[in-house]
Amino acid sequence: MLITPQAEQLGISRRRLLRKRSHRSSFDTDDRGWTPLHIAARKGDLKEVKRMLNEGMDANVAAWGAKMQGVTPLHLAAEGGHLKVMDVLLERGANIEARTKGPCRWTPLHLAAKERNREAVRFLVENGAFLPPDINDSRFNPPLHYCPGLEWAYDELKRLQDSSSSGEISYCSDN
């Protein structure tokens, strides 16, 4: 199997690579099940993300490693707060409502909230991420103990909505 310099630069272990099955939907993965696109999105490497998407990688490719099964590049960009990468992924068809597998079923918004990343939370909500008015709405939320940042995200969004309705935006936070 040919190991590309890009794969080596992104830290993909030689012995843990899986065989490519098709150019459009399955690329080499590491032991977490992450493709080079996952890794570049997590690092916030906009140039690499664009290059891989231009080469045909699927913006919705899901990882199937032992942890965080179903995580997409958008999940990882949101967790890292990489707004430009998130924007490119959404432009290329990334599902803003993609969910991980398992009991938590986190969306990119959950991961941004977990990290208390105000800008990422706001970006996702402004771009259509589903956030119901009631924090206890089970259509969206896992139990709160699975995502402690979710209460913070609700408080932050309420603060943003209140300040934008009064004509000023406050960027202060308890974080």
C-alpha positions in Angstrom: 0.0 0.0 0.0 1.3 3.5 -0.9 1.5 5.8 2.1 1.2 9.5 0.9 3.4 12.2 2.5 0.2 14.0 3.5 -0.9 10.9 5.5 2.5 10.7 7.2 2.4 14.5 8.0 -1.1 14.1 9.5 0.2 11.4 11.9 -1.4 8.3 10.5 0.4 5.2 11.6 1.7 3.0 8.8 0.6 -0.3 10.3 -2.8 0.9 11.3 -3.9 2.2 7.9 -6.7 0.4 6.2 -7.0 -0.2 2.5 -8.7 2.4 0.3 -12.0 1.0 -0.9 -13.1 3.9 -3.1 -11.7 7.4 -3.9 -14.9 9.3 -3.0 -16.0 7.8 0.3 -13.3 5.8 2.0 -9.8 6.9 2.6 -7.0 5.6 4.9 -7.9 5.8 8.5 -5.9 5.7 11.8 -6.6 3.6 14.9 -9.4 6.1 15.9 -11.1 5.5 12.5 -10.2 9.1 11.5 -9.4 9.9 7.9 -6.8 12.6 7.0 -9.9 14.9 6.6 -10.9 14.3 10.2 -7.3 15.1 11.4 -7.0 18.3 9.3 -10.4 19.5 10.5 -9.5 18.9 14.1 -6.2 20.8 13.6 -8.0 23.6 11.8 -5.9 23.1 8.7 -8.0 25.0 6.2 -5.7 24.5 3.3 -5.6 20.7 3.8 -9.3 20.5 4.3 -10.0 22.3 1.0 -7.4 20.2 -0.8 -8.9 16.9 0.4 -12.5 18.0 -0.4 -11.3 19.1 -3.9 -9.8 15.6 -4.3 -13.2 14.1 -3.6 -13.3 13.3 0.1 -16.8 13.2 1.5 -17.4 16.1 4.0 -19.7 13.7 5.9 -17.2 10.8 6.3 -17.8 9.2 9.6 -15.1 7.7 11.9 -15.7 4.2 13.2 -13.0 3.9 15.9 -13.5 2.6 19.4 -14.3 6.1 20.7 -16.8 8.6 19.3 -18.2 6.4 16.6 -19.8 8.3 13.8 -17.8 11.5 14.4 -17.5 13.6 11.3 -14.9 16.3 10.3 -17.5 18.9 11.3 -17.8 17.5 14.8 -14.0 17.9 15.2 -13.8 21.3 13.7 -16.6 22.5 16.0 -14.9 20.9 19.0 -11.7 22.8 18.1 -13.6 26.1 17.3 -12.3 26.3 13.7 -14.9 28.5 12.1 -13.3 28.8 8.7 -13.0 25.0 8.4 -16.6 24.6 9.7 -17.7 27.1 7.0 -16.0 25.2 4.2 -17.3 21.8 5.4 -20.9 23.2 5.4 -20.4 24.7 2.0 -19.4 21.3 0.8 -22.5 19.6 2.2 -21.5 18.6 5.7 -24.5 17.7 7.8 -24.9 20.2 10.6 -27.1 17.7 12.5 -24.8 14.7 12.1 -24.9 12.6 15.3 -22.3 10.3 16.8 -23.4 6.7 17.6 -24.1 5.4 21.1 -26.1 6.8 24.0 -25.0 10.4 23.7 -25.7 10.9 20.0 -23.8 14.3 20.0 -24.1 16.8 17.2 -21.3 19.3 16.3 -23.2 21.8 18.5 -22.8 19.5 21.5 -19.1 19.3 21.0 -18.7 23.1 20.7 -20.8 23.5 23.8 -18.8 20.9 25.7 -15.7 23.0 24.9 -17.6 26.2 25.9 -16.6 27.7 22.6 -18.9 30.7 22.2 -18.0 31.5 18.6 -18.5 28.0 17.4 -21.8 27.6 19.2 -23.0 30.9 17.7 -21.8 30.0 14.3 -23.5 26.6 14.3 -26.8 28.0 15.5 -26.7 30.9 13.0 -26.1 28.3 10.3 -29.1 26.2 11.2 -28.1 23.8 14.0 -31.2 22.7 15.8 -31.4 24.0 19.4 -34.9 23.8 20.8 -36.2 26.4 23.2 -36.4 23.9 26.0 -33.1 22.4 27.2 -35.0 19.2 28.2 -36.3 18.5 24.7 -35.2 14.9 24.1 -35.3 15.3 20.3 -31.9 17.1 20.6 -30.3 16.7 24.0 -28.7 13.7 25.6 -29.1 13.7 29.3 -27.3 16.8 30.7 -24.7 14.9 32.6 -23.4 13.6 29.2 -22.8 17.2 28.0 -22.3 19.6 30.9 -21.5 22.5 28.5 -25.0 22.4 27.1 -26.5 24.4 29.9 -23.7 27.0 29.3 -24.6 27.1 25.6 -28.2 27.8 26.4 -27.3 30.5 28.8 -24.8 32.0 26.3 -27.4 31.9 23.4 -30.0 33.6 25.6 -27.4 36.3 26.5 -26.6 36.7 22.8 -30.3 36.9 21.9 -31.1 39.4 24.7 -28.2 41.6 23.8 -28.9 41.5 20.0 -32.5 42.5 20.6 -31.3 45.5 22.6 -29.0 46.5 19.8 -25.7 45.6 21.5 -23.7 42.4 21.6 -21.8 41.4 24.7 -18.9 39.0 24.5 -18.4 38.5 28.2 -18.7 35.0 29.6 -18.4 33.2 32.8 -15.9 30.9 31.2 
